[in-house]
Amino acid sequence: MAALLAPLNDAETAACVRAERAMSRMLHGGCQAPIGGYAEMHGGRIHLRAFVADLEGIRVYKSTVEGDPADPEAAAIPPRGS
């Protein structure tokens, strides 16, 4: 089955999804958490946009990071001192 489905896999999309999922895990995302992330490929790099809000939606924090598609999970890890 995996061999039959392999042609449907898009490496860039898979890398973006891995970055989005890593961001969600890092923020302990779930069905009740007001967080979101969206990754896209631009110029051979992953660009991950993310936000987190308080439960009332009053305070919203946004960030955009860039990462290497060879290690998409690293894009979700904030630099030290951030």
N, CA and C atoms as a LAMMPS dump frame, in Angstrom:
ITEM: TIMESTEP
0
ITEM: NUMBER OF ATOMS
246
ITEM: BOX BOUNDS ff ff ff
-5.0000000000000000e+02 5.0000000000000000e+02
-5.0000000000000000e+02 5.0000000000000000e+02
-5.0000000000000000e+02 5.0000000000000000e+02
ITEM: ATOMS id mol type element x y z
1 1 1 N 0.828 -1.185 0
2 1 2 C 0 0 0
3 1 3 C 0.875 1.252 0
4 2 1 N 1.937 1.248 0.813
5 2 2 C 2.814 2.423 0.867
6 2 3 C 3.415 2.719 -0.498
7 3 1 N 3.807 1.683 -1.228
8 3 2 C 4.386 1.878 -2.559
9 3 3 C 3.366 2.477 -3.528
10 4 1 N 2.114 2.072 -3.391
11 4 2 C 1.071 2.614 -4.257
12 4 3 C 0.794 4.089 -3.971
13 5 1 N 0.907 4.465 -2.705
14 5 2 C 0.609 5.842 -2.311
15 5 3 C 1.81 6.777 -2.442
16 6 1 N 3.005 6.239 -2.552
17 6 2 C 4.228 7.051 -2.596
18 6 3 C 4.193 8.14 -3.668
19 7 1 N 3.692 7.896 -4.867
20 7 2 C 3.671 8.974 -5.861
21 7 3 C 2.786 10.161 -5.463
22 8 1 N 1.9 9.967 -4.524
23 8 2 C 1.015 11.056 -4.092
24 8 3 C 1.685 11.976 -3.069
25 9 1 N 2.798 11.534 -2.482
26 9 2 C 3.487 12.33 -1.469
27 9 3 C 4.227 13.487 -2.124
28 10 1 N 4.061 14.682 -1.575
29 10 2 C 4.788 15.863 -2.024
30 10 3 C 5.755 16.241 -0.915
31 11 1 N 7.049 16.197 -1.188
32 11 2 C 8.069 16.415 -0.16
33 11 3 C 7.958 17.798 0.49
34 12 1 N 7.672 18.826 -0.296
35 12 2 C 7.557 20.173 0.278
36 12 3 C 6.362 20.265 1.218
37 13 1 N 5.235 19.712 0.809
38 13 2 C 4.045 19.729 1.666
39 13 3 C 4.304 18.942 2.94
40 14 1 N 4.957 17.8 2.823
41 14 2 C 5.263 16.981 3.995
42 14 3 C 6.158 17.734 4.974
43 15 1 N 7.144 18.461 4.471
44 15 2 C 8.032 19.238 5.338
45 15 3 C 7.257 20.348 6.046
46 16 1 N 6.36 21.012 5.329
47 16 2 C 5.554 22.073 5.94
48 16 3 C 4.656 21.514 7.031
49 17 1 N 4.04 20.388 6.783
50 17 2 C 3.166 19.766 7.786
51 17 3 C 3.97 19.374 9.019
52 18 1 N 5.179 18.858 8.812
53 18 2 C 6.02 18.488 9.96
54 18 3 C 6.358 19.715 10.804
55 19 1 N 6.634 20.853 10.161
56 19 2 C 6.925 22.091 10.896
57 19 3 C 5.695 22.555 11.676
58 20 1 N 4.519 22.512 11.044
59 20 2 C 3.281 22.921 11.717
60 20 3 C 2.989 22.03 12.918
61 21 1 N 3.162 20.736 12.765
62 21 2 C 2.898 19.807 13.862
63 21 3 C 3.887 19.988 15.004
64 22 1 N 5.14 20.256 14.675
65 22 2 C 6.142 20.503 15.716
66 22 3 C 5.796 21.758 16.505
67 23 1 N 5.332 22.804 15.812
68 23 2 C 4.926 24.034 16.488
69 23 3 C 3.76 23.754 17.433
70 24 1 N 2.797 22.98 16.977
71 24 2 C 1.645 22.642 17.807
72 24 3 C 2.072 21.853 19.047
73 25 1 N 2.971 20.891 18.865
74 25 2 C 3.472 20.115 20.016
75 25 3 C 4.212 21.011 20.999
76 26 1 N 5.061 21.915 20.471
77 26 2 C 5.849 22.793 21.331
78 26 3 C 4.947 23.684 22.181
79 27 1 N 3.816 24.117 21.613
80 27 2 C 2.882 24.984 22.33
81 27 3 C 1.803 24.189 23.076
82 28 1 N 1.95 22.865 23.1
83 28 2 C 0.979 21.98 23.765
84 28 3 C -0.42 22.217 23.208
85 29 1 N -0.484 22.3 21.889
86 29 2 C -1.755 22.554 21.217
87 29 3 C -2.725 21.399 21.346
88 30 1 N -3.964 21.738 21.312
89 30 2 C -5.044 20.765 21.371
90 30 3 C -6.313 21.42 20.872
91 31 1 N -7.404 20.754 21.058
92 31 2 C -8.684 21.278 20.558
93 31 3 C -9.155 22.514 21.312
94 32 1 N -8.677 22.728 22.524
95 32 2 C -9.132 23.862 23.326
96 32 3 C -8.178 25.046 23.291
97 33 1 N -6.993 24.866 22.714
98 33 2 C -5.981 25.919 22.732
99 33 3 C -6.126 26.829 21.516
100 34 1 N -6.171 28.155 21.743
101 34 2 C -6.281 29.091 20.625
102 34 3 C -4.91 29.359 19.996
103 35 1 N -4.417 28.375 19.242
104 35 2 C -3.145 28.528 18.541
105 35 3 C -3.352 28.148 17.084
106 36 1 N -2.448 28.613 16.262
107 36 2 C -2.505 28.24 14.856
108 36 3 C -1.151 28.408 14.214
109 37 1 N -0.934 27.669 13.161
110 37 2 C 0.313 27.773 12.424
111 37 3 C 0.09 27.413 10.971
112 38 1 N 0.876 28.029 10.112
113 38 2 C 0.785 27.761 8.686
114 38 3 C 2.174 27.876 8.09
115 39 1 N 2.629 26.812 7.463
116 39 2 C 3.96 26.803 6.854
117 39 3 C 3.844 26.746 5.337
118 40 1 N 4.751 27.452 4.675
119 40 2 C 4.841 27.458 3.221
120 40 3 C 6.313 27.414 2.829
121 41 1 N 6.549 26.943 1.63
122 41 2 C 7.903 26.954 1.082
123 41 3 C 8.077 28.182 0.2
124 42 1 N 9.172 28.925 0.442
125 42 2 C 9.53 30.079 -0.381
126 42 3 C 11.038 30.073 -0.545
127 43 1 N 11.49 30.078 -1.769
128 43 2 C 12.93 30.141 -2.006
129 43 3 C 13.697 28.978 -1.405
130 44 1 N 13.08 27.823 -1.35
131 44 2 C 13.752 26.649 -0.802
132 44 3 C 13.815 26.611 0.707
133 45 1 N 13.086 27.493 1.38
134 45 2 C 13.074 27.554 2.85
135 45 3 C 11.633 27.432 3.335
136 46 1 N 11.477 26.883 4.537
137 46 2 C 10.16 26.825 5.17
138 46 3 C 9.916 28.148 5.879
139 47 1 N 8.765 28.727 5.652
140 47 2 C 8.344 29.935 6.371
141 47 3 C 7.117 29.546 7.182
142 48 1 N 7.269 29.606 8.491
143 48 2 C 6.211 29.19 9.418
144 48 3 C 5.658 30.413 10.126
145 49 1 N 4.357 30.645 9.94
146 49 2 C 3.654 31.718 10.661
147 49 3 C 2.865 31.061 11.775
148 50 1 N 2.931 31.647 12.959
149 50 2 C 2.236 31.058 14.1
150 50 3 C 1.605 32.151 14.947
151 51 1 N 0.538 31.771 15.662
152 51 2 C -0.051 32.696 16.625
153 51 3 C -0.551 31.902 17.818
154 52 1 N -0.634 32.594 18.93
155 52 2 C -1.245 32.047 20.138
156 52 3 C -2.014 33.196 20.783
157 53 1 N -3.166 32.889 21.322
158 53 2 C -4.01 33.913 21.944
159 53 3 C -4.448 33.434 23.325
160 54 1 N -4.893 34.392 24.135
161 54 2 C -5.495 33.979 25.395
162 54 3 C -6.898 33.444 25.091
163 55 1 N -7.527 32.832 26.071
164 55 2 C -8.814 32.175 25.834
165 55 3 C -9.911 33.135 25.393
166 56 1 N -9.783 34.401 25.759
167 56 2 C -10.784 35.393 25.356
168 56 3 C -10.474 35.982 23.986
169 57 1 N -9.279 35.735 23.456
170 57 2 C -8.888 36.301 22.176
171 57 3 C -8.507 37.762 22.249
172 58 1 N -8.252 38.248 23.449
173 58 2 C -7.893 39.66 23.624
174 58 3 C -6.418 39.885 23.297
175 59 1 N -5.563 39.041 23.858
176 59 2 C -4.13 39.136 23.584
177 59 3 C -3.768 38.081 22.552
178 60 1 N -3.175 38.53 21.464
179 60 2 C -2.759 37.625 20.395
180 60 3 C -1.287 37.891 20.106
181 61 1 N -0.508 36.837 20.109
182 61 2 C 0.916 36.929 19.825
183 61 3 C 1.181 36.208 18.509
184 62 1 N 1.943 36.872 17.624
185 62 2 C 2.239 36.308 16.314
186 62 3 C 3.744 36.264 16.108
187 63 1 N 4.162 35.29 15.325
188 63 2 C 5.574 35.175 15
189 63 3 C 5.72 34.506 13.641
190 64 1 N 6.781 34.829 12.971
191 64 2 C 7.136 34.183 11.711
192 64 3 C 8.586 33.744 11.815
193 65 1 N 8.839 32.499 11.471
194 65 2 C 10.199 31.977 11.488
195 65 3 C 10.486 31.298 10.16
196 66 1 N 11.751 31.074 9.918
197 66 2 C 12.2 30.45 8.684
198 66 3 C 13.073 29.262 9.051
199 67 1 N 12.996 28.189 8.263
200 67 2 C 13.785 27.014 8.574
201 67 3 C 14.196 26.227 7.353
202 68 1 N 15.049 25.276 7.611
203 68 2 C 15.588 24.394 6.58
204 68 3 C 14.624 23.238 6.35
205 69 1 N 14.195 22.986 5.124
206 69 2 C 13.27 21.884 4.881
207 69 3 C 13.859 20.512 5.203
208 70 1 N 15.185 20.416 5.326
209 70 2 C 15.806 19.147 5.703
210 70 3 C 15.55 18.829 7.172
211 71 1 N 15.244 19.851 7.979
212 71 2 C 14.939 19.672 9.402
213 71 3 C 13.756 20.574 9.762
214 72 1 N 12.562 20.243 9.257
215 72 2 C 11.42 21.154 9.435
216 72 3 C 10.997 21.353 10.879
217 73 1 N 11.222 20.37 11.745
218 73 2 C 10.844 20.518 13.149
219 73 3 C 11.643 21.629 13.824
220 74 1 N 12.872 21.867 13.375
221 74 2 C 13.717 22.904 13.976
222 74 3 C 13.136 24.294 13.762
223 75 1 N 12.347 24.49 12.72
224 75 2 C 11.735 25.803 12.476
225 75 3 C 10.786 26.186 13.606
226 76 1 N 10.236 25.208 14.298
227 76 2 C 9.267 25.47 15.364
228 76 3 C 9.941 25.756 16.698
229 77 1 N 11.241 25.586 16.778
230 77 2 C 11.96 25.808 18.041
231 77 3 C 12.484 27.226 18.045
232 78 1 N 12.042 28.052 19.018
233 78 2 C 12.499 29.447 19.048
234 78 3 C 13.983 29.523 19.377
235 79 1 N 14.674 30.525 18.828
236 79 2 C 16.089 30.703 19.155
237 79 3 C 16.256 30.986 20.636
238 80 1 N 17.399 30.619 21.187
239 80 2 C 17.664 30.888 22.608
240 80 3 C 17.607 32.382 22.874
241 81 1 N 17.034 32.727 24.006
242 81 2 C 16.91 34.123 24.377
243 81 3 C 15.662 34.777 23.856
244 82 1 N 14.808 34.029 23.14
245 82 2 C 13.564 34.605 22.595
246 82 3 C 12.443 34.493 23.582
